[in-house]
Amino acid sequence: MTSAHVHLLVNHFPLIGTAIGFLLLLGSKWSGSRAASNAALAVLAFSGLMAIPAHFSGEAAEEMLEQSARIDEALVEEHEERAKIFMLTMLAMGLAATGALLGEKFRPMQFAAKYWLVAAIAAVGLALAIPTGSSGGAIMHPEIRKGTATQTAPTPAEKSTEDEE
């Protein structure tokens, strides 16, 4: 398994886990369930910490991609810049969620402020997740790049005409 494989496997945890954890956190606040709050915080802590292997496997995957002439270096650089900010946000979220979990255990009366801090960081993380994930996908998927959505693949008849020329 290469670094690119590892990156493709782990980079979804911070993205999807944050969405799930954020929704759980909001739902737990609405329902008043401490168990649901703790589950949401655990999901957010795990998702935030998964940004570490996603980041470092991304660096190694970039080195592999640099050997390929088919890769647009500008797309890789754009994704790398977005990913750095996203990773820092995810780390802050993971640490805040871990702190809130510990605060819930040792000082439950001070939990409410920590809850809203984690929710705010998760919301920022979600706002950053979409452009970060999209810029990463655009590296290998030309169909999602800006300006290519209206282009279509050649029909079988067009392909055979091109082959004859």
C-alpha positions as CSV (number, residue, x, y, z in Angstrom):
1,M,0.0,0.0,0.0
2,T,1.4,3.4,-1.0
3,S,1.2,6.7,0.7
4,A,-1.3,7.8,-1.8
5,H,-3.5,4.8,-0.8
6,V,-3.2,5.7,2.9
7,H,-4.0,9.3,2.2
8,L,-7.1,8.4,0.2
9,L,-8.3,6.2,3.1
10,V,-7.7,8.5,6.1
11,N,-8.5,11.9,4.6
12,H,-12.2,11.2,4.8
13,F,-12.3,10.8,8.6
14,P,-11.8,14.5,9.3
15,L,-14.3,15.5,6.7
16,I,-17.1,13.1,7.3
17,G,-16.5,12.6,11.0
18,T,-16.7,16.3,11.7
19,A,-20.1,16.5,9.9
20,I,-21.4,13.6,11.8
21,G,-20.0,14.8,15.2
22,F,-21.3,18.3,14.6
23,L,-24.8,17.1,13.9
24,L,-24.6,14.7,16.9
25,L,-23.5,17.6,19.1
26,L,-26.3,19.8,18.0
27,G,-28.8,17.0,18.5
28,S,-27.5,16.2,21.9
29,K,-27.9,19.8,23.0
30,W,-31.4,19.8,21.7
31,S,-32.2,16.5,23.4
32,G,-30.2,17.3,26.6
33,S,-28.6,13.9,26.5
34,R,-25.1,13.8,28.1
35,A,-24.4,10.4,26.6
36,A,-25.1,11.8,23.1
37,S,-22.9,14.8,23.9
38,N,-20.1,12.6,25.0
39,A,-20.4,10.4,21.9
40,A,-20.4,13.5,19.7
41,L,-17.3,14.9,21.4
42,A,-15.6,11.5,21.0
43,V,-16.4,11.5,17.3
44,L,-15.1,15.1,17.0
45,A,-11.9,14.3,19.0
46,F,-11.2,11.2,16.8
47,S,-11.9,13.2,13.6
48,G,-9.7,16.0,14.6
49,L,-6.8,13.7,15.5
50,M,-7.2,11.8,12.1
51,A,-6.0,15.1,10.5
52,I,-2.5,14.1,11.5
53,P,-2.1,11.0,9.4
54,A,-4.1,12.6,6.6
55,H,-1.7,15.5,6.5
56,F,1.5,13.5,6.6
57,S,0.3,10.8,4.2
58,G,-0.7,13.8,1.9
59,E,2.9,15.0,1.9
60,A,4.2,11.6,0.9
61,A,1.5,11.2,-1.7
62,E,2.5,14.6,-3.2
63,E,6.1,13.4,-3.5
64,M,4.8,10.4,-5.5
65,L,2.6,12.5,-7.7
66,E,5.5,14.9,-8.5
67,Q,7.0,12.0,-10.5
68,S,4.0,12.0,-12.8
69,A,3.9,14.4,-15.7
70,R,0.1,14.3,-15.8
71,I,-0.4,16.2,-12.5
72,D,-1.0,20.0,-12.5
73,E,1.3,21.3,-9.8
74,A,-0.9,24.4,-9.3
75,L,-3.8,22.1,-8.2
76,V,-1.5,20.2,-5.8
77,E,-0.3,23.5,-4.3
78,E,-3.8,24.9,-3.9
79,H,-4.9,21.7,-2.1
80,E,-1.8,21.8,0.1
81,E,-2.4,25.4,1.2
82,R,-6.1,24.6,2.0
83,A,-5.1,21.4,3.8
84,K,-2.7,23.1,6.1
85,I,-5.4,25.5,7.4
86,F,-7.9,22.7,7.6
87,M,-5.5,20.5,9.6
88,L,-4.8,23.2,12.1
89,T,-8.5,23.7,12.6
90,M,-9.1,20.0,12.9
91,L,-6.3,19.7,15.5
92,A,-7.9,22.6,17.5
93,M,-11.3,20.9,17.3
94,G,-9.8,17.5,18.4
95,L,-8.1,19.1,21.4
96,A,-11.1,21.2,22.3
97,A,-13.3,18.1,22.1
98,T,-10.9,16.1,24.2
99,G,-10.8,18.9,26.7
100,A,-14.6,19.1,26.8
101,L,-14.8,15.3,27.4
102,L,-12.3,15.6,30.3
103,G,-14.2,18.7,31.6
104,E,-17.5,16.8,31.5
105,K,-15.9,14.1,33.6
106,F,-14.1,16.3,36.2
107,R,-16.0,19.6,36.2
108,P,-19.5,19.0,34.6
109,M,-20.7,22.5,35.6
110,Q,-18.2,24.2,33.3
111,F,-19.2,22.0,30.4
112,A,-21.6,24.4,28.6
113,A,-19.0,26.9,27.4
114,K,-16.6,24.1,26.2
115,Y,-19.5,22.6,24.3
116,W,-20.1,25.8,22.4
117,L,-16.4,26.3,21.7
118,V,-16.2,22.8,20.2
119,A,-19.3,23.4,18.1
120,A,-17.9,26.7,16.8
121,I,-14.6,25.1,15.8
122,A,-16.4,22.2,14.2
123,A,-18.6,24.7,12.2
124,V,-15.4,26.5,11.0
125,G,-14.0,23.1,10.1
126,L,-17.0,22.1,8.1
127,A,-16.8,25.4,6.2
128,L,-13.1,24.6,5.4
129,A,-13.8,20.9,4.6
130,I,-15.7,21.5,1.4
131,P,-13.1,23.6,-0.5
132,T,-10.2,21.5,0.9
133,G,-11.8,18.2,-0.1
134,S,-12.8,19.6,-3.5
135,S,-9.4,20.9,-4.2
136,G,-7.9,17.5,-3.4
137,G,-10.4,15.7,-5.6
138,A,-9.7,18.0,-8.5
139,I,-6.1,16.8,-8.6
140,M,-7.0,13.4,-10.0
141,H,-10.6,14.1,-11.2
142,P,-10.8,16.5,-14.1
143,E,-14.6,16.2,-14.2
144,I,-14.9,18.2,-11.0
145,R,-12.5,21.0,-11.9
146,K,-13.9,24.5,-12.6
147,G,-14.8,25.0,-16.3
148,T,-14.9,21.3,-17.1
149,A,-18.4,20.5,-15.8
150,T,-20.0,21.4,-19.1
151,Q,-17.6,19.3,-21.2
152,T,-18.7,15.8,-22.1
153,A,-16.9,12.7,-23.1
154,P,-16.9,11.9,-26.8
155,T,-19.6,9.5,-27.9
156,P,-18.6,6.1,-29.3
157,A,-19.2,7.4,-32.8
158,E,-16.9,10.4,-32.2
159,K,-14.2,8.1,-30.8
160,S,-14.2,5.9,-33.9
161,T,-14.0,8.9,-36.1
162,E,-11.0,10.2,-34.1
163,D,-9.3,6.7,-34.4
164,E,-9.7,6.8,-38.2
165,E,-7.9,10.1,-38.5
